[in-house]
Amino acid sequence: MSQALHPMLNIAIKAARAAGSIINRASLDLDLLTVSSKAPNDFVTEVDQAAERAIIEVLLTAYPGHGILAEESGSEHGAKDSDYLWIIDPLDGTTNFIHGFPVYAVSIALAFRGQVQQAVVYDPSRNDLFFASKGRGAYRNDKRLRVSKRIRMSEALIGTGFPFRKGDNFRRYVQMFEAVMQNCAGLRRPGAAALDLCYVAAGYYDGFFETGLSPWDIAAGSLMITEAGGLIGNFTGEADFLYQREVVAGNPKIYGQLVQTLAPYTRVIKAEAAPAGNTRAGAAQGDSAAASTELSPESALSAALGVIDAPAAEAAPEKKKAVRIRKADMPLKGDAPF
């Protein structure tokens, strides 16, 4: 690409490649890995932790006044009151990694006052670098990304992720799976949500949905999608998705059809149930229809993981347009000074 990258994006790329080197070295001898369990079926390795340390070191060396929200260390590092928040998953797809299944990635996003402005997702096993800057497009290596142009669900390939944690609502997921599967050309579940979202941006998938995801799983991928001309939101088509443990994405036509299918299964966390100030929905801006969410570094981890799901909706709400996602009563703060 001919345009120069934003300095903060360059730092994110440097951090992602540093983590990727650690992951690639470890992949050569998986038998030596130390694996522990955070919860049933939810694993962490010394590689996750070493990769996260490497990312944080690169980021805070360049920007010591920025905040950090990382999967393994939460908001332990970085400034607690910065408008800038780096959202990090050092190894998305850990279960794949420890089995030698080569679908995993490093995910790094930078949010300014709640809006994701820079994003990197690095696939070290393929040396594929996905990156995006707000308003400047999304790329895979040197190729500009655009979402697919398919308009019929019957021809669409949809990505998803299966529930796997104790307490997940498996019955609800099976119902969603059946509802989508009967209408699309096929469903895929590789096991790394950060890459799944990049695949929507690249047009490999026409859409994607999953429940139970955390901010670090989806922050970077969400910018890839909107910068590639796609839409992302919660199951009812609103921009309030980053902390809601449910996400749907796709090209505009398929997104709208997925929202119509998935709306009855929403488990969106009610605003009154969340601690004040933890989450606020963003709104679409300009023609990109980009969704954004307000973040609070000092309380983000509890907001992401500590709020109980609200009851599922009994019926689908009135169909929403897929071209814009707005929350008129929640105006965005000022744009980032980029």
DRENDO-1510 file (C-alpha; in Angstrom, 1 decimal, always signed):
<recs>
REC; n; res; u; v; w
REC; 1; MET; +0.0; +0.0; +0.0 .
REC; 2; SER; +1.2; +3.5; -0.8 .
REC; 3; GLN; -0.1; +5.4; +2.2 .
REC; 4; ALA; +2.1; +5.7; +5.4 .
REC; 5; LEU; +0.8; +3.9; +8.4 .
REC; 6; HIS; -0.2; +5.8; +11.6 .
REC; 7; PRO; +2.6; +5.7; +14.1 .
REC; 8; MET; +0.4; +4.0; +16.7 .
REC; 9; LEU; -0.5; +1.3; +14.2 .
REC; 10; ASN; +3.2; +0.8; +13.4 .
REC; 11; ILE; +3.9; +0.2; +17.2 .
REC; 12; ALA; +0.9; -2.2; +17.3 .
REC; 13; ILE; +2.4; -4.1; +14.4 .
REC; 14; LYS; +5.8; -4.2; +16.0 .
REC; 15; ALA; +4.2; -5.6; +19.2 .
REC; 16; ALA; +2.2; -8.2; +17.3 .
REC; 17; ARG; +5.2; -9.5; +15.4 .
REC; 18; ALA; +7.2; -9.7; +18.7 .
REC; 19; ALA; +4.4; -11.9; +20.1 .
REC; 20; GLY; +4.2; -13.9; +16.9 .
REC; 21; SER; +7.9; -14.8; +17.1 .
REC; 22; ILE; +7.4; -16.1; +20.6 .
REC; 23; ILE; +4.4; -18.2; +19.5 .
REC; 24; ASN; +6.2; -19.6; +16.4 .
REC; 25; ARG; +9.2; -20.6; +18.4 .
REC; 26; ALA; +7.0; -22.4; +21.0 .
REC; 27; SER; +5.0; -24.1; +18.2 .
REC; 28; LEU; +8.1; -26.1; +17.2 .
REC; 29; ASP; +8.0; -28.2; +20.3 .
REC; 30; LEU; +4.6; -28.2; +21.8 .
REC; 31; ASP; +5.5; -31.2; +24.1 .
REC; 32; LEU; +7.5; -28.8; +26.3 .
REC; 33; LEU; +4.5; -26.4; +26.9 .
REC; 34; THR; +3.3; -25.8; +30.4 .
REC; 35; VAL; -0.5; -25.7; +30.2 .
REC; 36; SER; -2.8; -24.7; +33.0 .
REC; 37; SER; -6.6; -24.3; +33.1 .
REC; 38; LYS; -8.3; -21.0; +34.0 .
REC; 39; ALA; -11.6; -22.9; +33.9 .
REC; 40; PRO; -12.9; -26.1; +32.4 .
REC; 41; ASN; -11.9; -26.1; +28.7 .
REC; 42; ASP; -10.4; -22.6; +29.0 .
REC; 43; PHE; -6.6; -23.0; +28.9 .
REC; 44; VAL; -3.6; -20.7; +29.3 .
REC; 45; THR; +0.0; -21.5; +28.5 .
REC; 46; GLU; +3.3; -19.9; +29.3 .
REC; 47; VAL; +3.3; -18.8; +25.7 .
REC; 48; ASP; +0.1; -16.7; +26.2 .
REC; 49; GLN; +1.8; -15.0; +29.2 .
REC; 50; ALA; +5.2; -14.4; +27.5 .
REC; 51; ALA; +3.5; -13.1; +24.4 .
REC; 52; GLU; +1.4; -10.7; +26.4 .
REC; 53; ARG; +4.4; -9.4; +28.3 .
REC; 54; ALA; +6.2; -8.8; +25.1 .
REC; 55; ILE; +3.2; -6.9; +23.6 .
REC; 56; ILE; +2.8; -4.7; +26.8 .
REC; 57; GLU; +6.5; -3.9; +26.9 .
REC; 58; VAL; +6.5; -2.7; +23.3 .
REC; 59; LEU; +3.3; -0.6; +23.8 .
REC; 60; LEU; +4.2; +1.0; +27.1 .
REC; 61; THR; +7.8; +1.7; +26.0 .
REC; 62; ALA; +6.3; +3.8; +23.2 .
REC; 63; TYR; +3.3; +5.1; +25.1 .
REC; 64; PRO; +3.8; +4.9; +28.8 .
REC; 65; GLY; +0.7; +7.0; +29.5 .
REC; 66; HIS; -1.7; +4.7; +27.8 .
REC; 67; GLY; -4.1; +2.2; +29.5 .
REC; 68; ILE; -4.0; -1.6; +29.0 .
REC; 69; LEU; -6.7; -4.2; +29.0 .
REC; 70; ALA; -5.2; -7.6; +28.3 .
REC; 71; GLU; -6.7; -11.1; +28.5 .
REC; 72; GLU; -4.2; -12.6; +31.0 .
REC; 73; SER; -3.3; -9.5; +33.2 .
REC; 74; GLY; -6.5; -7.5; +32.9 .
REC; 75; SER; -5.9; -3.8; +33.6 .
REC; 76; GLU; -2.9; -4.4; +35.9 .
REC; 77; HIS; -0.5; -2.5; +33.6 .
REC; 78; GLY; -0.6; +0.9; +32.1 .
REC; 79; ALA; -2.3; +4.1; +33.1 .
REC; 80; LYS; -5.7; +3.8; +34.8 .
REC; 81; ASP; -7.3; +7.1; +33.6 .
REC; 82; SER; -6.0; +7.5; +30.0 .
REC; 83; ASP; -8.3; +8.2; +27.1 .
REC; 84; TYR; -6.2; +5.6; +25.2 .
REC; 85; LEU; -6.8; +1.9; +25.9 .
REC; 86; TRP; -4.9; -0.9; +24.3 .
REC; 87; ILE; -7.1; -4.1; +24.2 .
REC; 88; ILE; -4.9; -7.2; +23.8 .
REC; 89; ASP; -5.4; -10.9; +23.2 .
REC; 90; PRO; -1.8; -12.3; +23.0 .
REC; 91; LEU; -3.0; -15.7; +21.7 .
REC; 92; ASP; -6.5; -16.1; +20.5 .
REC; 93; GLY; -7.1; -19.8; +19.8 .
REC; 94; THR; -5.0; -21.2; +22.7 .
REC; 95; THR; -6.8; -24.6; +22.5 .
REC; 96; ASN; -5.9; -24.8; +18.8 .
REC; 97; PHE; -2.3; -23.9; +19.5 .
REC; 98; ILE; -1.7; -26.5; +22.2 .
REC; 99; HIS; -3.0; -29.2; +19.8 .
REC; 100; GLY; -0.9; -28.0; +16.9 .
REC; 101; PHE; -4.0; -26.9; +14.9 .
REC; 102; PRO; -2.7; -23.9; +13.1 .
REC; 103; VAL; -5.6; -21.4; +13.5 .
REC; 104; TYR; -4.7; -18.8; +16.2 .
REC; 105; ALA; -3.6; -15.2; +16.2 .
REC; 106; VAL; -2.4; -12.2; +18.1 .
REC; 107; SER; -5.0; -9.4; +18.4 .
REC; 108; ILE; -4.3; -5.8; +19.4 .
REC; 109; ALA; -6.6; -2.8; +19.2 .
REC; 110; LEU; -6.3; +0.8; +20.4 .
REC; 111; ALA; -9.4; +2.6; +21.5 .
REC; 112; PHE; -9.5; +6.4; +22.1 .
REC; 113; ARG; -12.4; +7.4; +24.3 .
REC; 114; GLY; -14.1; +4.2; +23.6 .
REC; 115; GLN; -13.8; +4.1; +19.8 .
REC; 116; VAL; -11.4; +1.6; +18.2 .
REC; 117; GLN; -9.0; +3.6; +16.1 .
REC; 118; GLN; -6.2; +1.2; +15.3 .
REC; 119; ALA; -6.3; -2.6; +14.9 .
REC; 120; VAL; -3.9; -5.5; +14.2 .
REC; 121; VAL; -4.5; -9.2; +14.0 .
REC; 122; TYR; -1.5; -11.3; +13.2 .
REC; 123; ASP; -1.6; -14.9; +12.2 .
REC; 124; PRO; +2.0; -16.1; +12.9 .
REC; 125; SER; +1.6; -19.6; +11.4 .
REC; 126; ARG; +0.8; -18.0; +7.9 .
REC; 127; ASN; +2.6; -14.7; +8.4 .
REC; 128; ASP; -0.6; -13.0; +7.6 .
REC; 129; LEU; -1.0; -9.4; +9.0 .
REC; 130; PHE; -4.4; -7.9; +9.1 .
REC; 131; PHE; -4.5; -4.2; +10.1 .
REC; 132; ALA; -6.8; -1.2; +10.0 .
REC; 133; SER; -6.9; +2.5; +10.9 .
REC; 134; LYS; -10.2; +4.2; +11.4 .
REC; 135; GLY; -11.2; +6.0; +8.2 .
REC; 136; ARG; -8.3; +4.6; +6.2 .
REC; 137; GLY; -9.4; +1.1; +5.3 .
REC; 138; ALA; -8.4; -2.4; +6.3 .
REC; 139; TYR; -5.7; -4.6; +4.8 .
REC; 140; ARG; -4.3; -8.1; +4.7 .
REC; 141; ASN; -0.6; -7.6; +4.1 .
REC; 142; ASP; -0.6; -5.2; +1.1 .
REC; 143; LYS; -4.1; -6.0; -0.1 .
REC; 144; ARG; -7.2; -3.8; +0.6 .
REC; 145; LEU; -10.0; -5.7; +2.2 .
REC; 146; ARG; -13.7; -5.6; +1.2 .
REC; 147; VAL; -16.6; -7.6; +2.6 .
REC; 148; SER; -18.3; -10.0; +0.2 .
REC; 149; LYS; -21.1; -9.0; -2.1 .
REC; 150; ARG; -23.4; -11.9; -1.6 .
REC; 151; ILE; -27.0; -10.9; -0.8 .
REC; 152; ARG; -28.8; -14.3; -0.3 .
REC; 153; MET; -28.4; -16.2; +2.9 .
REC; 154; SER; -28.9; -19.4; +1.0 .
REC; 155; GLU; -25.5; -18.7; -0.7 .
REC; 156; ALA; -23.7; -17.4; +2.4 .
REC; 157; LEU; -20.9; -19.0; +4.3 .
REC; 158; ILE; -21.2; -18.1; +8.0 .
REC; 159; GLY; -18.5; -18.4; +10.7 .
REC; 160; THR; -19.4; -19.1; +14.3 .
REC; 161; GLY; -17.9; -20.3; +17.6 .
REC; 162; PHE; -19.3; -23.0; +19.9 .
REC; 163; PRO; -19.9; -22.5; +23.6 .
REC; 164; PHE; -17.4; -24.4; +25.6 .
REC; 165; ARG; -17.3; -23.0; +29.2 .
REC; 166; LYS; -19.2; -24.5; +32.1 .
REC; 167; GLY; -22.4; -22.6; +32.5 .
REC; 168; ASP; -22.7; -21.6; +28.9 .
REC; 169; ASN; -26.2; -22.0; +27.5 .
REC; 170; PHE; -25.7; -24.9; +25.1 .
REC; 171; ARG; -29.4; -25.4; +24.4 .
REC; 172; ARG; -29.8; -21.8; +23.3 .
REC; 173; TYR; -26.8; -22.2; +21.0 .
REC; 174; VAL; -28.2; -25.3; +19.4 .
REC; 175; GLN; -31.4; -23.5; +18.6 .
REC; 176; MET; -29.4; -20.6; +17.0 .
REC; 177; PHE; -27.2; -23.1; +15.1 .
REC; 178; GLU; -30.3; -24.8; +13.7 .
REC; 179; ALA; -31.9; -21.5; +12.8 .
REC; 180; VAL; -28.9; -20.3; +10.9 .
REC; 181; MET; -27.8; -23.6; +9.4 .
REC; 182; GLN; -31.1; -24.2; +7.8 .
REC; 183; ASN; -30.9; -21.0; +5.8 .
REC; 184; CYS; -27.2; -20.7; +4.8 .
REC; 185; ALA; -24.8; -22.5; +2.5 .
REC; 186; GLY; -22.6; -23.6; +5.4 .
REC; 187; LEU; -21.3; -23.0; +8.9 .
REC; 188; ARG; -17.6; -23.0; +9.9 .
REC; 189; ARG; -16.0; -23.0; +13.4 .
REC; 190; PRO; -12.1; -22.8; +13.2 .
REC; 191; GLY; -11.8; -21.6; +16.8 .
REC; 192; ALA; -10.2; -18.1; +16.8 .
REC; 193; ALA; -12.7; -15.3; +16.8 .
REC; 194; ALA; -10.2; -12.6; +16.0 .
REC; 195; LEU; -9.4; -14.4; +12.7 .
REC; 196; ASP; -13.0; -15.1; +12.1 .
REC; 197; LEU; -13.8; -11.4; +12.1 .
REC; 198; CYS; -10.9; -10.7; +9.7 .
REC; 199; TYR; -12.3; -13.4; +7.4 .
REC; 200; VAL; -15.6; -11.5; +7.3 .
REC; 201; ALA; -13.6; -8.3; +6.4 .
REC; 202; ALA; -11.7; -10.2; +3.7 .
REC; 203; GLY; -14.9; -11.7; +2.2 .
REC; 204; TYR; -14.0; -15.3; +3.0 .
REC; 205; TYR; -17.1; -15.4; +5.2 .
REC; 206; ASP; -20.3; -13.6; +4.4 .
REC; 207; GLY; -21.2; -13.3; +8.1 .
REC; 208; PHE; -20.3; -14.4; +11.6 .
REC; 209; PHE; -22.0; -14.8; +15.0 .
REC; 210; GLU; -20.9; -15.9; +18.5 .
REC; 211; THR; -21.8; -15.7; +22.1 .
REC; 212; GLY; -19.6; -15.5; +25.2 .
REC; 213; LEU; -16.8; -13.4; +23.7 .
REC; 214; SER; -14.7; -10.9; +25.6 .
REC; 215; PRO; -13.6; -7.4; +24.4 .
REC; 216; TRP; -10.1; -8.6; +23.6 .
REC; 217; ASP; -11.6; -11.3; +21.2 .
REC; 218; ILE; -13.4; -8.8; +19.1 .
REC; 219; ALA; -12.1; -5.2; +19.4 .
REC; 220; ALA; -9.5; -5.4; +16.6 .
REC; 221; GLY; -11.7; -7.5; +14.3 .
REC; 222; SER; -14.6; -5.1; +14.7 .
REC; 223; LEU; -12.6; -2.3; +13.1 .
REC; 224; MET; -11.4; -4.5; +10.3 .
REC; 225; ILE; -15.1; -5.2; +9.4 .
REC; 226; THR; -16.3; -1.7; +9.4 .
REC; 227; GLU; -13.3; -0.4; +7.5 .
REC; 228; ALA; -14.0; -3.2; +4.9 .
REC; 229; GLY; -17.6; -2.0; +4.4 .
REC; 230; GLY; -19.3; -4.4; +6.8 .
REC; 231; LEU; -21.4; -4.1; +9.9 .
REC; 232; ILE; -21.1; -5.5; +13.4 .
REC; 233; GLY; -23.4; -5.3; +16.4 .
REC; 234; ASN; -25.3; -7.3; +19.0 .
REC; 235; PHE; -28.0; -9.8; +18.1 .
REC; 236; THR; -30.6; -7.0; +17.9 .
REC; 237; GLY; -28.5; -5.0; +15.5 .
REC; 238; GLU; -27.3; -2.3; +17.9 .
REC; 239; ALA; -23.8; -1.0; +18.3 .
REC; 240; ASP; -23.7; -2.1; +22.0 .
REC; 241; PHE; -21.7; -5.3; +21.5 .
REC; 242; LEU; -18.2; -5.1; +22.8 .
REC; 243; TYR; -19.1; -6.0; +26.4 .
REC; 244; GLN; -22.4; -7.8; +25.8 .
REC; 245; ARG; -21.0; -11.3; +25.2 .
REC; 246; GLU; -22.8; -11.6; +21.8 .
REC; 247; VAL; -21.8; -10.4; +18.4 .
REC; 248; VAL; -23.0; -10.7; +14.8 .
REC; 249; ALA; -21.1; -9.3; +11.8 .
REC; 250; GLY; -21.3; -9.5; +8.0 .
REC; 251; ASN; -21.7; -7.7; +4.8 .
REC; 252; PRO; -24.7; -5.3; +5.1 .
REC; 253; LYS; -27.2; -7.6; +3.4 .
REC; 254; ILE; -26.2; -10.8; +5.2 .
REC; 255; TYR; -25.8; -8.9; +8.5 .
REC; 256; GLY; -29.4; -7.7; +8.3 .
REC; 257; GLN; -30.7; -11.3; +7.7 .
REC; 258; LEU; -28.6; -12.7; +10.6 .
REC; 259; VAL; -29.9; -10.1; +13.0 .
REC; 260; GLN; -33.4; -11.0; +12.0 .
REC; 261; THR; -32.6; -14.7; +12.7 .
REC; 262; LEU; -30.7; -14.1; +15.9 .
REC; 263; ALA; -32.7; -11.4; +17.6 .
REC; 264; PRO; -35.0; -13.8; +19.5 .
REC; 265; TYR; -31.9; -15.4; +21.1 .
REC; 266; THR; -30.4; -12.1; +22.5 .
REC; 267; ARG; -28.9; -12.1; +26.0 .
REC; 268; VAL; -27.9; -8.4; +25.9 .
REC; 269; ILE; -26.9; -7.2; +29.4 .
REC; 270; LYS; -29.4; -4.6; +30.5 .
REC; 271; ALA; -27.9; -1.1; +31.1 .
REC; 272; GLU; -29.3; -0.9; +34.6 .
REC; 273; ALA; -27.6; -4.2; +35.5 .
REC; 274; ALA; -24.1; -3.0; +34.6 .
REC; 275; PRO; -22.0; -0.9; +37.0 .
REC; 276; ALA; -22.4; +2.8; +36.1 .
REC; 277; GLY; -19.9; +4.0; +33.6 .
REC; 278; ASN; -18.6; +0.7; +32.6 .
REC; 279; THR; -20.2; +0.5; +29.1 .
REC; 280; ARG; -21.9; +2.9; +26.8 .
REC; 281; ALA; -23.0; +2.2; +23.3 .
REC; 282; GLY; -21.4; +4.1; +20.5 .
REC; 283; ALA; -23.0; +5.1; +17.2 .
REC; 284; ALA; -22.3; +4.9; +13.5 .
REC; 285; GLN; -20.3; +7.6; +12.0 .
REC; 286; GLY; -20.4; +8.8; +8.4 .
REC; 287; ASP; -20.8; +6.3; +5.6 .
REC; 288; SER; -18.7; +3.6; +7.3 .
REC; 289; ALA; -21.6; +2.6; +9.7 .
REC; 290; ALA; -18.9; +1.8; +12.2 .
REC; 291; ALA; -20.0; +0.6; +15.6 .
REC; 292; SER; -18.1; +1.7; +18.7 .
REC; 293; THR; -18.3; +1.2; +22.5 .
REC; 294; GLU; -17.2; +3.3; +25.4 .
REC; 295; LEU; -14.5; +1.7; +27.6 .
REC; 296; SER; -13.4; +2.3; +31.1 .
REC; 297; PRO; -9.8; +1.0; +31.7 .
REC; 298; GLU; -10.1; +0.8; +35.5 .
REC; 299; SER; -13.3; -1.3; +35.4 .
REC; 300; ALA; -13.3; -2.9; +32.0 .
REC; 301; LEU; -12.5; -6.4; +33.2 .
REC; 302; SER; -15.3; -6.5; +35.6 .
REC; 303; ALA; -17.6; -5.1; +33.0 .
REC; 304; ALA; -16.6; -7.7; +30.5 .
REC; 305; LEU; -16.8; -10.7; +32.8 .
REC; 306; GLY; -18.8; -9.9; +35.9 .
REC; 307; VAL; -22.3; -9.0; +34.8 .
REC; 308; ILE; -25.1; -11.5; +34.7 .
REC; 309; ASP; -26.9; -12.1; +31.5 .
REC; 310; ALA; -30.4; -10.7; +31.2 .
REC; 311; PRO; -33.3; -13.0; +30.2 .
REC; 312; ALA; -33.6; -13.9; +26.5 .
REC; 313; ALA; -36.0; -11.9; +24.5 .
REC; 314; GLU; -39.2; -13.8; +23.9 .
REC; 315; ALA; -39.8; -12.5; +20.4 .
REC; 316; ALA; -37.8; -10.8; +17.7 .
REC; 317; PRO; -38.1; -7.0; +17.7 .
REC; 318; GLU; -39.1; -5.1; +14.7 .
REC; 319; LYS; -36.6; -5.6; +11.9 .
REC; 320; LYS; -33.8; -3.1; +11.8 .
REC; 321; LYS; -32.1; -1.6; +8.9 .
REC; 322; ALA; -28.6; -3.0; +8.3 .
REC; 323; VAL; -27.2; +0.2; +6.7 .
REC; 324; ARG; -26.8; +2.2; +9.9 .
REC; 325; ILE; -26.4; +1.4; +13.6 .
REC; 326; ARG; -27.3; +4.3; +15.9 .
REC; 327; LYS; -28.0; +5.1; +19.5 .
REC; 328; ALA; -29.3; +8.6; +19.2 .
REC; 329; ASP; -29.5; +9.1; +23.0 .
REC; 330; MET; -25.8; +8.3; +23.5 .
REC; 331; PRO; -23.7; +10.8; +21.5 .
REC; 332; LEU; -20.1; +10.0; +21.0 .
REC; 333; LYS; -17.3; +11.9; +22.5 .
REC; 334; GLY; -15.0; +13.9; +20.3 .
REC; 335; ASP; -13.0; +12.2; +17.6 .
REC; 336; ALA; -9.4; +11.1; +18.3 .
REC; 337; PRO; -6.8; +13.7; +17.4 .
REC; 338; PHE; -5.3; +11.6; +14.6 .
</recs>
